[in-house]
């Protein structure tokens, strides 16, 4: 095997006492600069016992791996570095140099608690995860995971499902939305989850039709030939949506000419009353 091919097939082990998120992000942000690389990455989160080092060293030797680590416990970090040196395994310490400086030169003492950064910044990570979940469950995507949502919105096209979903996700709520289309039955999962989590967005046809007309104009389409804005068809769609709301026993929120903030407050207040979510997910009016 050519030397260049062998080097390109190396594996990177990422070791952390926490969830490996910081180191994994750093490694991935570097590897993306080498689109032709064949480098594989394995993560070893929750590393807390010195006994785990022997097993890790053995795996690294077998797979021609380099070890990247962010261990905050000094004794664990130093033992890993020592064992790597004994076994001729390359290692990169993302944490040690700065941690040693702070302790040895500044004179501060570490509390040696892995995962503390994530705990301290839990609300931030909660919001990021909620926003990712919401974007991955927009417009009916991944209905098999509706059960994992804090809130599910459903309604006709242009009722404001997506902007309302995104707004609430910024406050840590995992929101999915399911479109209701005349003649197409919604996914069965919509009726299998707790109905108290599902909110039907009711909107008047007199407000809905102009919203759809704006959409058509934005898409450079001919409004006059579209059933999308035909009053008779829109009335049928709204009636169909109302029948789905009734069938599922969903809570109804009237969003006609209402600010997103008001609808969000109404929904999250009901959810909090019903399920008692954590205080981080406050009513939007608190912000």
Buried (B, 14 or more C-beta within 10 A) or exposed (E): EEEEEEEEBBBBBBBBBBBBBBBBEBBEEEEEEEEEEEBEBBBBBBBEEEEBBEEBBEBBEEBEBBBBBBBBBBEBBBBBBEBBEEEEBBBBBBBBEEBBEEEEEEEEEEEBEBBBBBEEEEBEBBBBEBBEBBBEBBEBEBBEBBEEBBBBBBBBBBBBBBEBBBBBBBBBBBBBBBBBEBEEEBBEBBBEBEBBBBBBBBBEBEBBBEBBBEBBEEEEEEBEEBEBBBEEBBEBBBEBBBEBBEEBEBBBBEBBEBEBEEBBBBBBEBBBEEEEBEEEBBEBEEE
